[in-house]
């Protein structure tokens, strides 16, 4: 994206000097959005007025409803258009703003000295880099620094305004009221021996018992448990899988090589061959962690992702996306960490690419209520645009069940006790992955010692989609009045499926250890479905694309139902795991040969 020129900066400075209130517009200003500060955040001093932020302006999309119709048709296995995914230009045409919307927003920006702008593929997002003080005038607001309990500091406001005539033309502007951090869904990593779960019993299947160690689960165990061992990929020149990195995470090649050399020596080249892309100055590197990175504990998540994917997907080409998500400035003491929203930078970059992976895994999330609805909805729609092009987006469901202990309060000013759904896992256009543990039988992942429980719940923002109606309404009906008022009964339920998520063997900083979390389940599941896509492509068929309509109508038959466990969290036992779909393990864990057959691909 282009930076401000000195001429534009001078124009901005001049406008600031002569205007005492909101900047000029053809209509008066009125409040567009307010959002309460989530629990765990502390308001500090005013943000530095000279500090530059990257403002992302979401224009009302021209015809998202029509895009949604096409997406549902090409993703419905019973529709004649199934698998006929859209091209990038077709997707952009549906969401491009109307000329009226575009003209009015540009008029407002340009009459206030803003000429240098960046655009998304469909021009439905405008990006400008501006000093905080100028943004405060542009949006009639005030920015303060807010510090999270973990030390993370961001510059945000709790309200912002627009000229009245622009309210119907602009959906959202960020960073303003969003307190989304994009934390990795890693429950913990350990250097001491892991504890055997109290519910563990030795598998009766000799093949599983031989290769599965419950305190250090290896790729051999996953391949045996989910029956991928015999499959040999046939479409390595056409099939790819990607994963995302945020918050400075970088997959470390030497660690991946050590891991694969020990557990999958036949695919060790994957550690050297995976591609890395830097987005918005995201970090990339080829060597080992340096002393500073090791001291800070960097790249546990990124190492887990690449190792889990490479070990199960058998030489399928891998792409790593590292997104800095920060504007072009050097952070200062008043705002020392990233002020930007991470997903937009990544997904907008992705949409500009002519070719994208058929599978992408993401292991990050945040309580849904930390994000204003307007922003969550627009980001979710961005994911729909990716799905329309034939890509499956897997997201981890979170690591705190229905909500972390002693934190389950609504963000509406009343502090009502409520379960805490996770975003983006709650977005209906992504496939959400929960976690299991033990082997025969598998059950929902739960470790009480440090409260790790597979993310679970019902969205407070997104309504239950039609493809979930039958199974989710049945679950809610059977639950009766249990937890009434603590969750939205008609909300999108998640996760959609699950996979192992406790004590993954992995390497970090040259040493082997174990790591847990739904952030392990997501890349493992992504790697398995990459093999399903391989079989489809080799059979001359389209990849699965947006998975959920197929999964709920047909694909669930290729998953092993999990019937034991609870979601836990919010100081209660949480939702129970049941026969059929449940909001803890979804439909269950992969049975690879059955998934391939159900997809319509050839399998031998």
C-alpha positions in Angstrom: 0.0 0.0 0.0 1.2 3.5 -0.8 2.3 5.7 2.1 1.4 9.4 2.6 3.4 11.8 0.5 4.8 14.9 2.2 2.3 17.1 0.3 -0.7 15.1 1.8 0.9 15.2 5.2 1.1 19.0 5.0 -2.5 19.2 3.9 -3.5 17.1 6.9 -1.5 19.2 9.2 -3.1 22.4 7.8 -6.6 20.9 8.3 -5.8 20.1 11.9 -4.5 23.6 12.5 -7.8 25.3 11.4 -10.4 22.9 12.6 -11.3 22.7 16.3 -14.0 20.0 16.1 -15.0 17.2 13.6 -13.7 17.8 10.1 -15.9 19.3 7.4 -18.6 17.2 5.7 -21.8 17.8 3.7 -23.9 16.7 6.8 -23.6 16.9 10.5 -21.8 14.2 12.5 -23.7 11.6 14.4 -22.5 8.6 16.5 -22.0 5.5 14.3 -20.8 3.0 16.9 -20.0 2.4 20.6 -18.4 -0.5 22.3 -17.7 -1.2 25.9 -14.1 -1.9 27.0 -13.9 -5.7 27.6 -12.9 -7.1 31.0 -9.2 -7.5 31.4 -8.3 -4.2 29.7 -7.2 -1.1 31.7 -7.5 2.4 30.3 -4.2 4.3 30.4 -3.3 7.8 29.1 -4.3 9.5 25.8 -2.7 7.9 22.8 0.1 9.9 21.2 -1.4 12.3 18.6 1.6 12.0 16.4 1.4 8.2 16.4 0.4 6.8 12.9 -2.3 4.2 12.6 -3.5 2.3 9.6 -7.2 3.1 9.3 -9.3 0.5 7.5 -12.6 1.8 6.2 -15.2 -0.9 5.3 -17.5 0.4 2.6 -21.0 -1.1 2.2 -20.7 -4.0 -0.2 -22.7 -3.9 -3.4 -24.3 -7.4 -3.5 -23.1 -9.8 -0.8 -26.4 -11.5 -0.7 -25.9 -12.7 -4.3 -22.3 -13.9 -3.5 -23.8 -15.8 -0.5 -26.3 -17.5 -2.8 -23.6 -18.6 -5.3 -21.4 -19.8 -2.4 -24.1 -21.9 -1.0 -24.9 -23.4 -4.4 -21.3 -24.4 -5.2 -20.9 -25.8 -1.7 -24.1 -27.9 -1.6 -23.3 -31.5 -2.6 -26.9 -31.9 -4.0 -26.8 -28.8 -6.2 -26.0 -29.0 -9.9 -23.4 -26.3 -9.5 -21.5 -28.2 -6.7 -17.8 -27.7 -7.0 -18.0 -25.0 -9.6 -16.2 -22.4 -7.5 -15.9 -18.7 -8.5 -12.9 -16.9 -9.8 -11.4 -13.9 -7.9 -12.8 -11.4 -10.4 -16.3 -12.9 -10.1 -16.1 -12.6 -6.3 -14.9 -9.1 -6.4 -17.7 -8.1 -8.7 -20.4 -9.1 -6.2 -18.9 -7.2 -3.2 -17.7 -4.1 -5.1 -19.5 -1.0 -3.6 -21.9 1.0 -5.7 -20.7 4.1 -7.5 -22.8 6.2 -5.1 -21.1 4.7 -2.0 -17.7 5.0 -3.5 -18.1 8.6 -4.6 -19.5 9.8 -1.3 -16.8 8.2 0.8 -14.0 9.5 -1.5 -15.6 13.0 -1.5 -15.4 13.0 2.4 -11.8 11.8 2.5 -10.5 14.1 -0.3 -12.1 17.3 0.9 -10.2 16.7 4.1 -6.8 16.4 2.4 -6.6 12.6 2.1 -5.5 11.5 -1.3 -3.1 8.6 -0.8 -5.2 5.4 -0.3 -4.9 1.7 -0.5 -7.7 -0.6 -1.7 -8.8 -4.2 -1.4 -9.4 -6.2 -4.6 -13.0 -5.2 -4.7 -12.4 -1.6 -3.4 -14.8 -2.4 -0.6 -12.0 -1.5 1.9 -10.0 1.7 1.8 -6.8 1.9 3.8 -5.2 5.2 4.9 -2.2 5.9 7.2 -3.0 8.8 9.4 -1.8 10.4 12.7 -4.0 9.6 15.7 -4.8 13.3 16.2 -6.2 13.6 12.7 -8.2 10.4 13.0 -9.7 11.8 16.2 -11.0 14.8 14.2 -12.1 12.7 11.2 -14.2 10.4 13.4 -15.1 12.9 16.2 -13.6 10.7 18.9 -10.6 10.3 21.3 -8.1 7.5 21.4 -6.6 6.2 24.6 -4.0 3.5 25.3 -5.5 0.3 26.8 -3.4 -2.4 28.5 -4.5 -6.0 28.7 -3.8 -8.1 31.7 -1.1 -9.9 29.7 0.7 -6.6 29.1 -0.5 -6.1 25.5 -1.1 -2.4 24.8 -3.2 -1.0 22.0 -4.7 2.4 21.0 -8.5 2.3 20.9 -11.6 4.3 21.4 -15.1 3.4 22.7 -17.1 5.4 20.3 -16.8 7.1 16.9 -19.0 9.1 14.6 -19.5 9.9 10.9 -21.4 12.5 8.9 -25.0 11.4 8.8 -25.1 10.9 5.1 -22.3 8.3 5.3 -23.8 6.0 7.9 -25.5 3.8 5.3 -22.4 3.7 3.1 -19.7 2.7 5.7 -20.1 -0.5 7.7 -17.1 -0.3 10.0 -13.8 1.6 10.5 -10.9 0.0 12.4 -8.9 0.2 14.5 -11.4 2.0 16.6 -13.6 0.0 19.0 -12.2 -3.5 18.4 -10.2 -5.0 21.3 -9.3 -8.1 19.3 -5.8 -9.4 20.0 -5.7 -12.6 17.9 -4.2 -14.7 20.6 -2.9 -18.2 19.7 -5.1 -21.1 20.9 -2.1 -22.9 22.5 -3.1 -24.3 25.9 0.5 -24.8 27.0 3.8 -26.3 26.1 5.7 -28.4 28.6 9.3 -29.4 29.2 8.5 -31.8 32.0 6.8 -35.2 31.5 3.1 -34.8 30.7 0.4 -36.3 33.0 -1.6 -39.2 31.9 -5.3 -38.2 31.8 -7.3 -39.7 34.7 -9.8 -41.1 32.2 -7.2 -42.8 30.0 -7.3 -46.5 29.2 -5.0 -48.5 27.0 -6.4 -49.0 23.5 -7.7 -52.5 22.7 -6.6 -52.1 19.0 -3.1 -53.5 18.9 -2.0 -51.2 16.0 -3.1 -48.1 17.9 -1.7 -49.3 21.2 1.7 -50.0 19.6 2.3 -46.4 18.2 0.2 -44.1 20.5 1.7 -42.7 23.6 -0.8 -40.6 25.5 1.8 -38.2 27.0 3.7 -37.6 23.7 1.5 -38.2 20.6 3.4 -38.7 17.4 2.6 -38.4 13.7 2.6 -42.2 13.5 -0.2 -42.3 16.0 -2.2 -39.7 14.1 -1.8 -41.6 10.8 -2.9 -44.8 12.5 -5.7 -43.4 14.4 -7.2 -41.5 11.4 -6.2 -44.1 8.8 -4.1 -42.0 6.5 -1.0 -44.3 6.5 -1.8 -46.2 3.2 -2.6 -43.2 1.1 -0.1 -42.0 -1.4 -0.6 -38.4 -2.8 -1.1 -38.2 -6.5 -1.7 -34.4 -7.1 1.3 -32.8 -5.5 1.7 -30.4 -8.4 -1.8 -29.0 -8.1 -2.7 -29.3 -4.4 -1.4 -26.9 -1.6 -2.1 -26.2 2.0 -1.4 -23.0 3.9 -1.3 -21.7 7.5 -1.3 -18.3 9.1 1.0 -16.7 11.6 0.4 -13.5 13.7 2.0 -11.7 16.6 5.6 -12.3 15.3 5.2 -16.0 15.0 7.6 -17.7 12.5 7.9 -21.4 11.6 11.5 -22.4 12.2 13.0 -24.6 9.5 15.8 -26.3 11.6 13.2 -27.3 14.2 10.8 -28.6 11.6 13.7 -30.6 10.0 14.7 -32.2 13.3 11.1 -33.1 13.9 10.5 -34.7 10.5 13.9 -36.4 10.5 12.8 -38.2 13.7 9.2 -38.9 12.9 8.8 -38.6 9.1 12.2 -38.9 7.5 10.6 -39.6 4.1 9.1 -36.1 4.0 12.0 -34.1 5.6 12.3 -32.0 2.5 9.1 -30.3 3.5 11.0 -28.4 6.2 13.3 -26.9 3.6 10.7 -26.4 0.8 7.7 -24.7 2.3 7.1 -21.2 1.0 7.0 -18.1 3.3 5.1 -14.9 2.5 5.5 -11.7 4.5 2.4 -9.5 4.7 2.5 -6.0 6.2 6.1 -6.6 7.3 5.4 -9.9 8.9 8.6 -11.7 9.9 10.2 -14.6 7.9 13.4 -16.4 8.5 15.2 -19.5 7.5 17.6 -20.1 10.4 17.1 -21.1 14.0 15.7 -18.9 16.7 18.1 -16.3 18.0 18.7 -15.7 21.7 16.1 -12.9 21.9 13.4 -15.0 20.2 14.2 -18.0 22.4 14.1 -15.8 25.6 10.7 -14.5 24.6 9.3 -17.9 23.8 8.6 -17.1 20.1 7.3 -19.5 17.5 5.8 -22.3 19.6 2.5 -21.9 17.6 4.2 -21.6 14.2 6.4 -24.6 14.8 3.5 -26.7 15.9 1.5 -25.7 12.8 4.2 -26.5 10.2 5.2 -29.7 11.9 1.7 -31.0 12.3 0.8 -30.3 8.7 4.0 -31.6 7.2 3.9 -34.8 9.1 0.3 -35.8 8.1 0.0 -34.3 4.6 2.8 -36.3 3.0 4.8 -33.8 0.8 1.8 -31.7 -0.1 3.3 -28.2 -0.8 2.9 -25.9 2.2 2.6 -22.1 2.3 3.3 -20.1 5.5 1.7 -16.6 5.8 3.3 -14.3 8.4 1.2 -11.1 8.9 2.6 -8.2 10.8 -0.7 -6.3 10.5 1.0 -3.1 11.5 1.2 0.2 9.8 4.6 1.6 8.5 5.8 3.2 11.7 8.2 2.5 14.5 6.2 1.8 17.7 6.9 4.3 20.5 6.8 3.9 24.3 3.1 5.1 24.5 2.0 2.4 22.1 4.7 -0.2 22.0 2.7 -3.0 20.3 0.7 -3.6 17.2 -2.3 -1.3 16.9 -3.9 -2.9 13.8 -6.4 -5.7 13.1 -4.5 -8.8 11.9 -7.0 -10.7 9.8 -7.9 -7.9 7.4 -4.4 -7.4 6.3 -4.0 -11.1 5.6 -7.3 -11.8 3.9 -7.1 -8.7 1.7 -3.7 -9.7 0.6 -4.9 -13.2 -0.1 -7.8 -12.0 -2.2 -5.3 -10.2 -4.5 -3.5 -13.5 -5.4 -4.6 -15.3 -8.5 -4.0 -18.7 -7.0 -4.5 -19.6 -3.3 -4.3 -22.9 -1.3 -7.2 -25.2 -1.3 -6.9 -25.5 2.5 -5.7 -22.9 5.1 -5.4 -23.4 8.8 -5.5 -20.7 11.5 -5.0 -21.3 15.2 -5.9 -17.9 16.6 -9.0 -16.4 18.2 -10.5 -14.2 20.8 -13.7 -13.8 22.8 -16.4 -12.8 20.3 -17.5 -9.9 22.5 -14.1 -8.1 22.3 -15.0 -7.3 18.7 -17.8 -5.0 17.6 -20.5 -6.8 15.7 -20.0 -4.6 12.6 -16.3 -5.6 12.3 -16.8 -9.3 13.1 -19.5 -9.5 10.4 -17.3 -7.9 7.8 -14.3 -10.1 8.6 -16.6 -13.1 8.4 -17.8 -12.0 5.0 -14.1 -11.8 3.9 -13.9 -15.4 4.7 -17.0 -16.1 2.7 -15.2 -14.5 -0.3 -12.3 -16.9 0.2 -14.6 -19.9 0.4 -16.3 -19.0 -2.8 -13.0 -19.4 -4.6 -12.8 -23.1 -3.4 -10.7 -22.8 -0.3 -11.5 -24.4 3.1 -10.7 -22.3 6.1 -10.1 -24.3 9.3 -10.0 -22.3 12.6 -9.3 -23.7 16.1 -12.3 -23.5 18.5 -10.4 -22.1 21.5 -8.9 -23.6 24.7 -11.2 -22.5 27.5 -14.4 -24.5 26.9 -17.4 -22.1 27.2 -15.2 -19.5 28.8 -12.3 -19.1 31.1 -12.7 -19.4 34.8 -14.1 -16.3 36.6 -14.2 -14.2 33.4 -17.6 -15.0 31.9 -19.3 -11.6 32.0 -21.1 -9.8 29.2 -19.5 -6.7 27.6 -22.7 -4.6 27.7 -22.0 -2.5 30.7 -24.2 -4.8 33.0 -21.6 -7.5 33.5 -24.2 -10.2 33.0 -22.9 -13.7 33.6 -22.7 -15.4 30.1 -20.8 -18.0 28.3 -18.1 -16.6 26.0 -18.1 -17.7 22.4 -14.9 -17.4 20.3 -14.3 -15.6 17.1 -13.5 -16.4 14.3 -14.5 -19.9 15.2 -18.1 -18.7 15.5 -18.2 -17.4 11.9 -20.4 -19.7 9.8 -18.1 -19.4 6.8 -15.2 -21.2 8.5 -14.9 -24.8 9.7 -14.2 -24.8 13.4 -12.1 -27.6 14.9 -12.3 -28.8 18.5 -9.9 -31.0 20.4 -10.0 -34.6 21.7 -7.7 -36.7 23.9 -7.1 -40.4 24.6 -7.4 -42.9 21.7 -9.9 -45.7 22.2 -12.3 -44.2 22.8 -11.4 -40.5 22.1 -13.1 -38.0 24.3 -13.2 -34.2 24.4 -9.9 -32.7 25.6 -9.8 -31.5 29.1 -6.9 -30.9 31.5 -8.1 -29.5 34.9 -4.6 -28.7 36.2 -4.3 -25.6 34.1 -7.8 -25.4 32.8 -7.5 -26.5 29.2 -10.8 -27.5 27.6 -11.9 -27.7 24.0 -13.5 -24.5 22.8 -17.3 -24.8 22.7 -20.4 -22.8 22.3 -23.0 -20.8 20.3 -22.4 -17.5 18.7 -24.0 -14.4 20.1 -23.4 -12.6 16.8 -24.1 -15.1 14.0 -27.5 -16.8 13.6 -27.7 -20.5 13.2 -27.2 -21.2 9.4 -29.7 -23.4 7.6 -27.3 -26.3 7.2 -27.1 -26.6 11.0 -30.8 -26.5 11.7 -31.6 -30.2 12.1 -28.7 -31.3 14.3 -28.1 -28.2 16.3 -31.8 -27.6 17.1 -32.0 -31.2 18.2 -29.1 -30.8 20.6 -30.6 -27.6 22.1 -33.9 -29.3 22.5 -32.4 -32.2 24.3 -30.4 -29.9 26.5 -33.7 -28.4 27.8 -33.5 -25.5 30.2 -29.9 -26.3 31.2 -27.8 -23.1 31.0 -30.8 -21.0 29.9 -29.8 -17.4 29.5 -26.1 -18.2 29.3 -26.0 -18.8 25.6 -27.9 -17.9 22.4 -29.9 -21.0 21.5 -30.4 -19.9 17.9 -26.8 -19.0 17.4 -24.3 -20.7 15.1 -23.0 -23.7 17.0 -19.4 -24.7 17.0 -17.1 -26.6 16.5 -18.0 -28.6 13.4 -15.6 -31.4 14.0 -12.5 -32.3 16.1 -9.2 -34.0 16.2 -6.5 -34.9 18.8 -5.3 -31.8 20.8 -3.4 -33.0 23.8 0.4 -33.5 24.2 1.6 -33.3 20.6 5.2 -34.2 20.2 7.1 -31.3 18.5 10.5 -29.5 18.4 11.2 -26.0 19.5 14.6 -24.3 19.7 16.3 -27.6 18.9 14.7 -29.5 21.7 11.7 -31.9 21.7 8.8 -31.3 24.0 5.0 -31.5 23.9 2.3 -28.9 23.2 -1.5 -28.9 23.6 -4.4 -26.9 22.3 -7.0 -26.7 19.6 -4.2 -24.9 17.8 -2.8 -28.4 17.3 -6.2 -29.9 16.3 -6.7 -27.4 13.5 -3.5 -27.9 11.5 -3.8 -31.7 12.0 -7.3 -31.7 10.6 -6.2 -29.4 7.8 -3.5 -31.8 6.8 -5.9 -34.7 6.7 -8.4 -32.8 4.5 -5.5 -31.7 2.2 -5.2 -35.4 1.4 -8.9 -35.7 0.7 -8.5 -32.8 -1.7 -5.5 -34.6 -3.3 -7.7 -37.6 -4.0 -10.4 -35.3 -5.5 -8.0 -33.4 -7.7 -6.3 -36.6 -8.8 -9.8 -37.9 -9.8 -10.3 -34.8 -12.0 -12.8 -33.2 -9.5 -12.9 -29.9 -7.7 -11.6 -29.5 -4.1 -14.0 -29.4 -1.2 -14.0 -25.6 -0.8 -16.2 -24.2 1.9 -16.7 -27.4 3.8 -19.7 -26.9 6.1 -22.7 -27.6 3.8 -21.1 -30.8 2.6 -20.0 -31.7 6.1 -23.5 -31.3 7.6 -25.4 -33.0 4.8 -23.0 -35.8 3.9 -19.4 -35.6 5.2 -20.3 -36.2 8.8 -20.7 -39.9 8.0 -16.9 -40.0 7.5 -16.3 -38.8 11.1 -16.0 -41.0 14.2 -18.6 -39.8 16.7 -17.3 -38.8 20.1 -19.7 -39.4 23.0 -17.7 -38.7 26.2 -16.8 -35.4 27.9 -18.0 -31.9 28.7 -17.0 -28.5 27.5 -16.3 -27.1 31.0 -15.6 -23.4 31.7 -17.3 -20.4 33.3 -17.2 -22.3 36.6 -19.6 -24.9 35.4 -19.4 -28.4 33.8 -20.5 -27.0 30.5 -22.2 -28.6 27.5 -22.1 -32.4 27.4 -20.6 -34.4 24.6 -23.4 -36.5 23.1 -24.2 -38.9 20.3 -24.3 -37.0 17.0 -23.3 -33.4 16.8 -22.4 -31.5 19.9 -20.9 -28.1 20.6 -17.7 -29.6 22.0 -16.5 -32.1 19.4 -18.8 -31.3 16.5 -19.5 -34.5 14.5 -16.3 -36.1 15.7 -12.9 -37.0 14.4 -11.7 -37.9 10.8 -11.9 -41.4 9.3 -9.9 -40.7 6.2 -10.9 -43.5 3.9 -14.6 -42.8 4.5 -14.1 -39.1 3.9 -12.5 -39.8 0.6 -15.3 -42.1 -0.5 -18.0 -39.6 0.6 -16.2 -36.8 -1.3 -16.7 -38.8 -4.5 -12.9 -39.2 -5.1 -11.3 -42.5 -6.1 -9.5 -44.3 -3.3 -7.3 -47.3 -3.5 
